[in-house]
Amino acid sequence: MKKVYLCMSTDVIHGGHIKIINEAAKLGEVTVGVLTDNVVVSFKRFPMLSFDERSRIIESIKGVAKVVPQSTLSYKDNLLTYRPDYVVHGDDWINGFQKSIREEVLSILSTYGGELVEFPYSVGKEYDAFEAAARNQLSIPDIRRGRLKKLLGMKKTISVIEAHSGLTGLIAENTQIMQDGKAYQFDAMWVSSLCDSTAKGKPDIELVDMSSRLRTIDDIMEVTTKPIILDGDTGGLIEHFVYNIKTLERIGVSAVIIEDKIGLKKNSLFGTEVVQHQDTIEHFCEKIKAGKKALKTKEFMLIARIESLILEQGMQDALDRAFSYVEAGADGIMIHSRKKSPDEIFEFCERFREKDSITPIVVVPTSFNEVTEEEFAKRNINIVIYANQLTRSAFPAMQNTAETILRNHRAKEADDQCMPFKEIIRLIPEE
């Protein structure tokens, strides 16, 4: 009997999937490669069902003889292992995002005489409705909240980019690329105090109050599904923090990061150039304990940000604080540095991991920006936050456009710098 291979990732089975399985079964014995969870989250929405659950569903469909994991978007490993006579796929990958994957499949099949069989891709309003319903489910606060912890269990290192509006949230939600046979997209969004303040034309000194920050979060949540990490600055007074953290948990935020400074907040990248005061270990631990006690679920993460390296207090002070904060209940540690070299960050991580192999480590490589995510992963760093790049790239572009209009006394010369209006309309979902 001929061997047939097809790949599936879906957790919403509809008529189109049944149809292609039936067509594949006419060619021979069908093996379905089910994409693992970490592969699915790299190029599609977060799966509502786990790999094991999805595998059991697909395995139960008539015509499927066997289910195997496919641990990369590339088919290469499974094709060389199972050497199917036929690979079956919809014709949606002839052009577009997965074109390079298709070309690789054809190349491998040609080495042993296998054949690619393509069927018309199933499209229709009912299928779009299924996907829309799934995305709506993912945006529900109680479902969104725990996704960051789940991602940490799926991926070695997760990638986070700042969002400060509904539009930047859509960019964070939908931007993806294909590179070297792999798909990449951002896993979560960082709602930065700096970027939120800058968008409102305010200084980054905790001047924008929590009510305003919550409106920004609501704008982002309304059009996205990915987890949100909030930059909580110092967290404020303990008595205020316990109320704010309960609100964040209730509306579906996944984590808050608070820094161990007191007094008037100044941006960390100023370091010792401005007056900044670090909290005592004892007082900051009390804030962590109070915040954790106020929470109602185990899904929400309270992450402690250490400013010792920023304020030149030394490596040992940073480590002492890290271990104390974890003991107080912190769900993660963010270590910050304004040096262009990552050496002190790497030293901290190595020494922290000697005693603690579990607690997630967060970095924000604004200064030490030559380090890749792969290098961070090798050093057991779990979350990489690109904290302000969308804001920093948007403002020069807008200023340049404004100057171009002033210089030419008309808008024609600025058109090349602008996205066509119809593309803007398509960018914004109607529902």
VENJOQUI-V551664 format. One record per backbone hydrogen bond with DSSP energy under -0.5 kcal/mol. CO is the residue of the C=O (numbers start at 0). NH is the residue of the N-H. E is the energy in kcal/mol with one decimal. If there is no record, write none. Layout:
<<CO & NH & E> <CO & NH & E>>
This chain:
<<1 & 28 & -2.7> <2 & 84 & -1.5> <2 & 85 & -2.1> <3 & 30 & -2.9> <4 & 87 & -2.5> <5 & 32 & -2.9> <7 & 34 & -2.2> <13 & 16 & -0.9> <13 & 17 & -1.7> <14 & 18 & -2.4> <15 & 19 & -1.9> <16 & 20 & -2.0> <17 & 21 & -2.5> <18 & 22 & -2.2> <19 & 23 & -2.2> <20 & 24 & -2.4> <21 & 25 & -1.0> <23 & 26 & -1.4> <23 & 27 & -0.8> <28 & 3 & -2.9> <28 & 30 & -0.5> <29 & 64 & -2.1> <29 & 65 & -1.6> <30 & 5 & -2.0> <30 & 32 & -0.6> <31 & 33 & -0.7> <31 & 67 & -2.5> <32 & 7 & -2.5> <32 & 34 & -0.6> <33 & 69 & -2.5> <35 & 38 & -0.7> <35 & 39 & -2.2> <36 & 40 & -2.4> <38 & 41 & -0.8> <38 & 42 & -0.6> <39 & 42 & -1.3> <39 & 43 & -2.7> <49 & 53 & -2.8> <50 & 54 & -2.7> <51 & 55 & -2.1> <52 & 56 & -1.9> <53 & 57 & -2.3> <54 & 58 & -2.5> <55 & 59 & -1.2> <56 & 59 & -0.5> <57 & 60 & -1.3> <60 & 63 & -2.0> <62 & 29 & -0.6> <62 & 64 & -0.6> <65 & 31 & -2.7> <67 & 33 & -2.8> <68 & 70 & -0.5> <69 & 35 & -1.8> <74 & 78 & -2.6> <75 & 79 & -2.4> <76 & 80 & -1.6> <77 & 81 & -2.9> <78 & 82 & -2.2> <84 & 114 & -2.3> <85 & 4 & -2.5> <86 & 116 & -3.1> <88 & 118 & -1.9> <89 & 92 & -0.8> <90 & 93 & -1.1> <95 & 98 & -1.7> <97 & 101 & -2.1> <98 & 102 & -2.2> <99 & 103 & -1.8> <100 & 104 & -2.2> <101 & 105 & -2.5> <102 & 106 & -2.0> <103 & 107 & -2.4> <104 & 108 & -2.7> <105 & 109 & -1.8> <106 & 110 & -0.6> <107 & 110 & -1.2> <108 & 111 & -1.2> <108 & 112 & -1.0> <108 & 113 & -2.4> <114 & 86 & -2.3> <114 & 116 & -0.5> <115 & 117 & -0.5> <116 & 88 & -1.9> <118 & 90 & -2.0> <123 & 127 & -2.1> <124 & 128 & -2.2> <125 & 129 & -1.5> <126 & 130 & -1.9> <127 & 131 & -2.6> <128 & 132 & -2.4> <129 & 133 & -2.0> <130 & 134 & -2.3> <131 & 135 & -2.2> <132 & 136 & -2.0> <133 & 137 & -2.0> <134 & 138 & -1.2> <135 & 139 & -0.5> <136 & 139 & -1.3> <139 & 142 & -1.4> <139 & 143 & -3.0> <140 & 144 & -2.4> <143 & 146 & -1.9> <144 & 147 & -0.6> <145 & 149 & -1.6> <146 & 150 & -2.6> <147 & 151 & -2.1> <148 & 152 & -1.1> <149 & 153 & -0.9> <150 & 153 & -0.8> <150 & 154 & -2.7> <157 & 383 & -2.5> <158 & 186 & -2.9> <158 & 187 & -1.3> <159 & 385 & -3.4> <160 & 189 & -2.0> <164 & 168 & -2.0> <165 & 169 & -1.9> <166 & 170 & -1.7> <167 & 171 & -2.4> <168 & 172 & -2.3> <169 & 173 & -2.4> <170 & 174 & -2.0> <174 & 185 & -0.6> <176 & 183 & -2.6> <178 & 181 & -1.7> <181 & 178 & -3.2> <183 & 176 & -2.1> <186 & 226 & -0.6> <187 & 160 & -1.7> <188 & 190 & -0.6> <188 & 228 & -3.1> <189 & 162 & -2.2> <189 & 191 & -1.1> <190 & 230 & -2.5> <191 & 195 & -2.3> <192 & 196 & -2.5> <193 & 197 & -2.7> <194 & 198 & -2.5> <195 & 199 & -0.9> <196 & 199 & -0.5> <196 & 201 & -3.0> <197 & 200 & -1.6> <202 & 204 & -1.8> <202 & 206 & -0.6> <206 & 208 & -0.5> <208 & 212 & -2.1> <209 & 213 & -2.5> <210 & 214 & -1.3> <211 & 215 & -1.7> <212 & 216 & -2.2> <213 & 217 & -2.4> <214 & 218 & -2.2> <215 & 219 & -1.9> <216 & 220 & -3.0> <217 & 221 & -1.9> <218 & 222 & -0.5> <219 & 222 & -1.1> <219 & 223 & -0.6> <220 & 223 & -0.7> <226 & 188 & -2.6> <227 & 253 & -2.1> <227 & 254 & -1.3> <228 & 190 & -2.7> <229 & 231 & -1.0> <229 & 256 & -2.6> <231 & 234 & -1.9> <232 & 258 & -3.1> <236 & 239 & -0.7> <236 & 240 & -3.0> <237 & 241 & -1.9> <239 & 242 & -0.7> <239 & 243 & -2.2> <240 & 244 & -2.7> <241 & 245 & -0.9> <242 & 246 & -1.8> <243 & 247 & -2.4> <244 & 248 & -2.1> <245 & 249 & -2.2> <246 & 250 & -2.1> <247 & 251 & -0.6> <247 & 252 & -2.0> <248 & 251 & -0.9> <253 & 300 & -2.3> <254 & 229 & -2.8> <255 & 257 & -0.5> <255 & 302 & -2.9> <256 & 231 & -2.5> <257 & 304 & -3.2> <258 & 260 & -1.6> <259 & 278 & -2.0> <261 & 276 & -0.7> <266 & 269 & -1.8> <267 & 270 & -2.0> <269 & 272 & -2.3> <270 & 273 & -0.8> <273 & 275 & -0.5> <276 & 261 & -2.5> <279 & 283 & -2.3> <280 & 284 & -2.2> <281 & 285 & -1.6> <282 & 286 & -1.7> <283 & 287 & -2.2> <284 & 288 & -2.7> <285 & 289 & -2.4> <286 & 290 & -2.4> <287 & 291 & -2.7> <288 & 292 & -2.3> <289 & 293 & -1.4> <290 & 294 & -0.7> <291 & 294 & -0.8> <300 & 255 & -2.1> <300 & 302 & -0.6> <301 & 330 & -3.1> <301 & 331 & -0.7> <302 & 257 & -2.2> <303 & 305 & -0.5> <303 & 333 & -3.1> <304 & 259 & -1.9> <305 & 335 & -1.2> <306 & 310 & -2.4> <307 & 312 & -3.2> <307 & 313 & -0.6> <308 & 311 & -0.8> <313 & 317 & -1.6> <314 & 318 & -2.4> <315 & 319 & -2.9> <316 & 320 & -2.2> <317 & 321 & -2.2> <318 & 322 & -2.4> <319 & 323 & -1.8> <320 & 324 & -2.9> <321 & 325 & -2.2> <322 & 326 & -2.0> <323 & 327 & -1.7> <324 & 328 & -0.6> <324 & 329 & -2.5> <325 & 328 & -1.2> <330 & 359 & -0.7> <331 & 303 & -2.4> <332 & 334 & -0.6> <332 & 361 & -3.0> <333 & 305 & -2.9> <341 & 345 & -2.8> <342 & 346 & -2.5> <343 & 347 & -2.1> <344 & 348 & -2.4> <345 & 349 & -2.4> <346 & 350 & -2.4> <347 & 351 & -2.8> <348 & 352 & -2.5> <349 & 353 & -0.9> <350 & 354 & -0.5> <351 & 354 & -1.2> <351 & 355 & -2.2> <359 & 332 & -2.6> <360 & 381 & -1.4> <360 & 382 & -2.0> <361 & 334 & -2.0> <362 & 384 & -2.5> <363 & 365 & -2.1> <366 & 368 & -1.8> <367 & 370 & -1.0> <371 & 375 & -2.0> <372 & 376 & -2.6> <373 & 377 & -1.8> <374 & 378 & -0.9> <375 & 378 & -0.8> <375 & 380 & -2.1> <376 & 379 & -2.0> <381 & 157 & -3.1> <382 & 362 & -2.4> <382 & 384 & -0.5> <383 & 159 & -2.7> <383 & 385 & -0.5> <384 & 386 & -1.1> <385 & 161 & -2.1> <387 & 391 & -2.4> <388 & 392 & -1.8> <389 & 393 & -1.9> <390 & 394 & -1.8> <391 & 395 & -0.7> <392 & 396 & -1.1> <393 & 397 & -2.4> <394 & 398 & -2.5> <395 & 399 & -2.4> <396 & 400 & -1.9> <397 & 401 & -2.3> <398 & 402 & -2.4> <399 & 403 & -2.2> <400 & 404 & -2.0> <401 & 405 & -2.0> <402 & 406 & -2.6> <403 & 407 & -1.8> <404 & 408 & -1.5> <404 & 409 & -0.8> <410 & 413 & -1.1> <410 & 414 & -0.6> <411 & 414 & -1.5> <413 & 416 & -1.5> <414 & 417 & -1.6> <419 & 422 & -0.7> <419 & 423 & -1.6> <420 & 424 & -2.1> <421 & 425 & -1.9> <422 & 426 & -1.6> <423 & 427 & -1.2> <426 & 428 & -0.6>>
